[in-house]
């Protein structure tokens, strides 16, 4: 099934963002080594706070799980989407992702384990 598996939210001030979502929503948040990314789990879908994303420029990045990134990206482009990021390894055995713009220009990504 093609379902949302990860959500990224812009967080230019990561420390302030982590405190806000911990205090307000009670999310358990893990800051990655180096302090340049933080993962959260809201009970249904996990996600991350990305300090490199600009607020208002791209908004949250919704990541949709798929079986094969290359095949799915071919389908996206054929349907009128535009690839913006090639298949990229995440590292730490966390799989791969690629990004695209949908037909409205919304930024989204796809993820697969391989």
ABEGO torsion letter per residue (X at the ends): XBBBABBBBBBABAAAAAAAAAAAAGBBBBBBBGGABBBBBAGABBBBBBAABBBGAAEBBBBBBBABAAAAAAAAAAAGBBBABBBBBAEGGAEBBBBBBBAAGBBBBBBBAX
